[in-house]
Amino acid sequence: MSSERHQTNTDPSDGSPATVDAVLEHARRAFALKKYEQAVELYATALEMQTKTYDEDAPEMADLYFSYGKALLENAISQASVLGKEPEPGAAEDETPTQSNGKGPFLSFSGDDDEGDGTLDLLAQSGKEEEQSEEEGDEGEPEDDFNAAWDVFELARSIYDKGKDHGDEIKLKLADTYIALGDVSLETEKFDQAITDYSAGLALKTELLPISSRQIAEAHYKLSIVLDLTSGRLSDAIAHVEKALNSVSTRISEVRDGLDGKLVPLPTAQSKEQDRKGKGRADSIVLVPGELVQNMTRSQMEAELRELESLRGDLAAKVEELKTAPSEPTDSAPALVAKALDDELNVRSITVPGQPPIVHDLTSMVKKKKKPVDTEGTPKRKADDDNKDIPLKKAKLGDEAS
């Protein structure tokens, strides 16, 4: 690790020699200021420097890969927005904020974001430079960044997965990476893959964090979004929004207890060790210090309580919205289209015992242009009708309620 710190390059701010740490500091600052393109370049520089010390699949590379992936994803989302493409339902932006530290998800959940320590992919970066040299790949650049983000998140996931038995902190990072992969899939409308990755991330977070963690609420909500966009999964979407609501309600009770001075003191290092040697841990380990109410000042608790109350109202409205949504058709899309055509053309078949069915020839009747076939019964979920607000990841739930 010490050799890593002494790797030098040029400081992007003044041209003086820089260490990996110095470049990473600039990258984090650019990311925090939402200068995502600059953050991508800086993380790429840091990654290039770090690969001179470590192999590409070394454990020391995982955090940098993750941070680089976050920068690529946010840059792709902002570029897609500039190009007039509506951001998909659950983007990385929506994936972290909540208290003072956060970027701001569709519902401001929690400060689990960590500014994305990082993920950088030199190949992805060079690909990005090629794009800029190309004449104008308006839509190509965001797509390439989405693909690059997926690749570096996969690198991080692979490394974290190999080291998950080394501690819960690595497991939580693995969970964050699965959620980030889900964000990429949601942005690129690969809903089945998003469901798989969000579910994997949620399972790990549920194992590691208390139900009151805002990360748990956020993971349930993101999963509900992609389920709502998937035909036949409305009931599952409702279940996960309700779980997100329950998580937020539990957090509210916890914060209120903190304000009333009823919180149990944090366990000491000695008591934790005894728990491990005894029955094992009875409760999930809280690995996010910023979420501990015991560490918050009264003003911080009051501010979070106001925020949580608003969030709970948004989630409750979302539950009602989904519950009052029209029932999804049970027939397949082809079957519904065929039925609509039959009804429109008034086709009737006559069956005579022992003979094949006779279908009237309507050729002469279909010379005139017909009205467009009514496809109201199409099973495609109304991502553009009743729920057309749902895919907008930056919109607050309150705006989505009908």
C-alpha positions in Angstrom: 0.0 0.0 0.0 2.9 2.3 0.7 4.3 1.9 -2.8 0.9 2.9 -4.1 1.0 6.2 -2.2 4.4 7.0 -3.7 3.3 6.5 -7.3 3.4 10.0 -8.9 2.1 11.6 -11.9 0.9 15.2 -12.7 -1.4 17.0 -10.4 -4.4 18.0 -12.5 -4.7 21.3 -10.7 -1.3 22.8 -11.0 0.8 20.4 -13.1 3.0 19.4 -10.2 3.8 15.7 -9.4 0.9 14.0 -7.7 0.3 10.8 -5.8 -2.6 8.4 -6.3 -4.2 9.8 -3.2 -4.0 13.4 -4.5 -5.6 12.4 -7.8 -8.4 10.5 -6.0 -9.1 13.5 -3.8 -9.6 15.7 -6.9 -11.8 13.0 -8.5 -14.0 12.7 -5.4 -14.3 16.5 -5.3 -15.3 16.6 -9.0 -17.9 13.9 -8.4 -19.3 15.7 -5.4 -19.7 18.8 -7.5 -21.4 16.7 -10.2 -18.6 17.3 -12.7 -18.9 13.7 -13.8 -16.9 14.0 -17.0 -14.0 15.4 -15.1 -14.4 12.8 -12.4 -14.2 10.0 -15.0 -10.9 11.4 -16.4 -9.4 11.8 -12.9 -10.4 8.3 -11.8 -8.9 7.0 -15.1 -5.7 8.7 -14.3 -5.7 7.2 -10.8 -6.4 3.8 -12.1 -3.5 4.0 -14.6 -1.2 5.0 -11.8 -2.5 2.2 -9.5 -2.1 -0.5 -12.1 1.7 0.2 -12.1 1.7 -1.2 -8.5 -1.1 -3.8 -8.5 -2.5 -6.4 -10.8 -5.8 -5.7 -12.4 -7.6 -8.3 -10.3 -5.8 -7.4 -7.0 -8.1 -6.7 -4.0 -6.6 -3.2 -3.8 -8.1 -2.4 -7.1 -11.8 -3.1 -6.2 -12.6 0.2 -4.5 -11.1 2.2 -7.4 -13.1 0.1 -10.0 -16.3 0.8 -8.0 -15.7 4.6 -7.9 -14.8 4.7 -11.5 -18.0 2.8 -12.4 -20.1 5.3 -10.4 -18.5 8.2 -12.3 -19.1 6.6 -15.6 -22.7 5.8 -14.7 -23.5 9.3 -13.5 -21.8 10.8 -16.6 -23.8 8.5 -18.9 -27.0 9.5 -17.1 -26.3 13.2 -17.4 -25.3 12.9 -21.1 -28.4 11.0 -21.9 -30.4 13.7 -20.2 -28.6 16.4 -22.2 -29.3 14.5 -25.4 -33.0 14.5 -24.7 -33.2 10.9 -23.4 -35.2 10.5 -20.3 -33.3 8.9 -17.6 -34.5 5.5 -16.6 -36.3 4.6 -13.4 -33.5 3.9 -11.1 -30.2 5.5 -11.7 -27.2 5.7 -9.7 -28.0 9.2 -8.8 -31.0 8.0 -7.0 -29.0 5.7 -5.2 -27.5 7.5 -2.4 -28.3 10.6 -0.7 -30.5 11.0 2.3 -29.1 13.0 5.0 -26.5 15.6 4.4 -24.3 13.4 2.4 -25.9 12.2 -0.7 -26.5 12.7 -4.3 -30.2 12.3 -4.3 -32.2 9.4 -5.4 -35.6 9.4 -6.7 -36.7 9.4 -3.1 -33.9 10.8 -0.9 -33.1 7.6 0.9 -29.8 7.4 2.7 -26.3 8.6 2.8 -25.0 5.2 1.9 -23.3 6.6 -1.1 -19.8 6.9 -0.1 -19.0 9.0 -3.1 -18.1 5.8 -4.8 -14.5 5.1 -4.1 -14.0 3.7 -7.2 -13.9 2.0 -10.2 -11.8 2.8 -13.1 -11.3 1.0 -16.3 -8.5 2.0 -18.6 -10.1 0.3 -21.5 -13.3 2.1 -20.9 -11.4 5.4 -20.6 -9.6 4.9 -23.9 -12.9 4.0 -25.4 -14.3 7.3 -24.2 -11.5 9.2 -25.8 -12.1 7.5 -29.1 -15.7 8.6 -28.9 -14.7 12.2 -28.5 -12.6 11.9 -31.5 -15.4 10.5 -33.6 -17.5 13.0 -35.4 -20.5 13.0 -33.1 -21.9 10.0 -31.5 -24.5 11.8 -29.6 -26.3 8.7 -28.4 -23.3 6.6 -28.6 -21.4 8.2 -25.8 -23.9 7.6 -23.1 -24.4 4.0 -24.3 -20.6 3.4 -24.3 -20.3 4.8 -20.8 -23.2 2.6 -19.6 -21.4 -0.4 -21.1 -18.0 0.7 -19.6 -19.7 1.2 -16.2 -21.1 -2.3 -16.3 -17.7 -3.7 -17.1 -15.9 -2.0 -14.3 -18.6 -2.8 -11.8 -18.3 -6.5 -12.9 -14.6 -6.3 -12.2 -15.3 -4.9 -8.7 -18.0 -7.4 -8.1 -15.7 -10.3 -9.0 -12.9 -9.1 -6.6 -15.3 -8.4 -3.7 -17.0 -11.8 -4.3 -13.7 -13.6 -3.9 -13.0 -11.7 -0.6 -16.5 -11.8 0.9 -15.4 -14.4 3.5 -12.8 -11.9 4.9 -15.4 -9.8 6.7 -18.8 -8.1 6.6 -17.3 -4.8 5.3 -16.4 -6.6 2.1 -19.8 -8.2 1.9 -21.4 -4.7 2.2 -19.2 -3.5 -0.7 -20.3 -6.5 -2.7 -23.9 -5.6 -2.0 -23.3 -2.0 -3.1 -21.8 -3.3 -6.3 -24.8 -5.5 -7.0 -27.1 -2.4 -6.5 -24.9 -0.4 -8.9 -25.1 -3.1 -11.5 -28.9 -3.1 -11.1 -28.8 0.7 -11.7 -27.0 0.2 -15.0 -29.4 -2.5 -16.1 -32.4 -0.3 -15.1 -30.9 2.6 -17.1 -30.5 0.4 -20.2 -33.9 -1.3 -19.7 -32.5 -4.7 -19.0 -35.2 -5.3 -16.4 -34.7 -9.0 -15.8 -31.0 -8.4 -15.1 -31.8 -5.5 -12.9 -34.2 -7.6 -10.8 -31.4 -10.3 -10.4 -28.8 -7.8 -9.2 -31.1 -5.7 -7.0 -32.3 -8.9 -5.3 -28.7 -10.1 -4.7 -27.7 -6.7 -3.3 -30.9 -6.5 -1.1 -30.3 -10.0 0.3 -26.8 -9.1 1.4 -27.8 -5.8 2.9 -30.7 -7.4 4.8 -28.2 -9.9 6.3 -25.8 -7.1 7.3 -27.9 -4.1 8.2 -30.8 -3.5 10.6 -34.2 -3.0 9.0 -34.1 0.7 10.0 -31.2 1.3 7.7 -32.1 3.7 4.9 -30.0 1.5 2.6 -32.6 -1.3 3.1 -35.4 1.1 2.3 -33.7 2.3 -0.8 -32.9 -1.2 -2.1 -36.5 -2.3 -1.6 -37.7 0.8 -3.5 -35.4 0.4 -6.4 -36.4 -3.3 -6.7 -40.1 -2.2 -6.7 -39.5 0.2 -9.6 -38.0 -2.4 -11.9 -40.7 -4.9 -10.9 -43.4 -2.4 -11.6 -41.9 -2.0 -15.1 -42.0 -5.8 -15.6 -45.2 -7.4 -16.8 -46.9 -9.6 -14.3 -44.9 -8.4 -11.3 -47.2 -5.6 -9.9 -48.0 -7.5 -6.7 -44.2 -8.0 -6.1 -43.6 -4.3 -6.7 -46.3 -3.4 -4.1 -44.7 -5.8 -1.6 -41.3 -4.2 -1.9 -42.7 -0.6 -1.6 -44.5 -1.7 1.6 -41.2 -3.1 2.9 -39.5 0.1 2.1 -42.2 2.0 4.0 -41.9 -0.3 6.9 -38.1 0.3 7.0 -38.6 4.1 7.0 -41.2 3.8 9.7 -38.8 1.8 11.8 -36.1 4.4 11.3 -38.6 7.1 12.4 -39.2 5.3 15.6 -35.5 5.0 16.2 -34.9 8.7 15.6 -37.7 9.6 17.9 -36.3 7.3 20.6 -33.0 9.2 20.1 -34.7 12.5 20.7 -36.4 11.1 23.8 -33.1 9.7 25.1 -34.4 6.2 25.0 -31.8 4.7 22.7 -29.6 1.8 24.0 -25.9 2.8 24.2 -23.7 1.5 21.5 -22.0 -1.9 22.3 -18.4 -1.7 23.3 -15.6 -3.6 21.5 -15.5 -6.0 24.4 -19.2 -6.8 24.3 -19.0 -7.4 20.5 -16.2 -9.8 21.0 -18.2 -11.7 23.7 -21.1 -11.9 21.3 -18.9 -13.4 18.6 -17.6 -16.0 21.1 -21.0 -16.7 22.5 -24.2 -17.1 20.6 -23.0 -15.0 17.7 -24.6 -11.7 16.9 -28.3 -11.4 17.6 -28.7 -8.3 15.5 -27.3 -7.2 12.2 -24.1 -5.3 12.5 -24.4 -1.6 11.6 -21.6 -1.0 9.2 -22.6 2.6 8.3 -21.5 4.9 11.1 -23.4 7.8 9.6 -26.6 6.0 10.2 -26.1 5.5 13.9 -28.6 7.7 15.7 -26.4 7.5 18.8 -23.7 9.4 16.9 -26.1 12.2 15.8 -26.7 15.6 17.4 -30.2 16.7 18.4 -30.4 19.1 15.4 -29.3 16.3 13.1 -32.0 14.0 14.5 -34.7 16.7 14.1 -33.7 17.3 10.5 -33.7 13.7 9.6 -37.0 13.1 11.3 -38.6 15.8 9.1 -37.0 14.2 6.0 -38.2 10.8 7.0 -41.7 11.9 7.6 -41.9 13.4 4.1 -40.3 10.2 2.7 -42.9 8.0 4.5 -45.7 10.1 3.0 -44.2 9.6 -0.5 -43.9 5.8 0.0 -47.5 5.5 1.4 -48.7 7.4 -1.7 -46.8 5.1 -3.9 -48.3 2.0 -2.3 -51.8 3.4 -2.9 -50.9 4.3 -6.5 -49.8 0.8 -7.3 -52.7 -0.8 -5.5 -55.2 1.3 -7.5 -53.5 0.6 -10.8 -55.6 -1.4 -13.3 -55.2 -5.1 -13.1 -52.7 -6.5 -15.5 -54.0 -8.7 -18.4 -53.4 -12.3 -17.9 -53.4 -13.3 -21.6 -50.2 -13.0 -23.6 -49.6 -10.1 -25.9 -50.0 -12.1 -29.1 -53.3 -13.6 -27.8 -54.7 -10.2 -27.0 -53.7 -8.8 -30.4 -55.3 -11.7 -32.1 -58.5 -11.3 -30.1 -58.6 -7.6 -30.9 -58.2 -8.3 -34.6 -60.9 -11.0 -34.5 -63.3 -8.6 -32.8 -62.5 -5.8 -35.2 -62.9 -7.9 -38.4 -65.9 -9.7 -36.9 -64.4 -13.1 -37.9 -66.5 -16.1 -37.1 -65.7 -19.7 -37.7 -68.3 -22.3 -38.4 -67.6 -25.8 -37.2 -69.5 -28.8 -38.7 -69.1 -32.2 -37.0 -66.7 -34.3 -39.0 -65.5 -31.4 -41.2 -62.8 -28.8 -40.7 -63.9 -25.3 -39.5 -65.0 -22.9 -42.1 -63.9 -19.3 -41.9 -65.7 -16.6 -43.8 -63.6 -14.9 -46.5 -63.7 -11.3 -45.6 -61.4 -10.1 -48.3 -64.0 -8.1 -50.1 -65.0 -6.4 -46.9 -61.5 -5.2 -46.0 -60.8 -3.0 -49.0 -61.4 0.3 -47.1 -58.9 1.5 -44.6 -59.9 0.4 -41.2 -59.6 2.4 -38.0 -56.4 1.7 -36.1 -56.9 -1.4 -34.1 -57.8 -0.7 -30.5 -55.0 -2.0 -28.3 -56.2 -0.8 -25.0 -56.0 -4.4 -23.8 -52.3 -4.7 -24.6 -50.5 -6.3 -21.7 -47.6 -4.0 -22.0 -47.5 -2.3 -18.6 -48.5 1.3 -18.8 -45.0 2.7 -18.4 -46.2 5.5 -20.6 -49.7 5.9 -19.2 -50.8 5.8 -15.6 -47.3 5.1 -14.5 -45.4 7.3 -17.0 -43.9 9.1 -14.1 -42.5 6.0 -12.5 -39.4 5.6 -14.8 -38.2 9.1 -14.0 -35.6 8.5 -11.4 -35.1 12.0 -10.4 -38.8 12.7 -9.6 -39.9 12.6 -6.1 -42.5 10.1 -5.2 -44.9 12.8 -4.2 -45.0 13.9 -7.9 -45.8 10.4 -9.0 -48.9 9.9 -6.9 -52.1 10.2 -8.9 
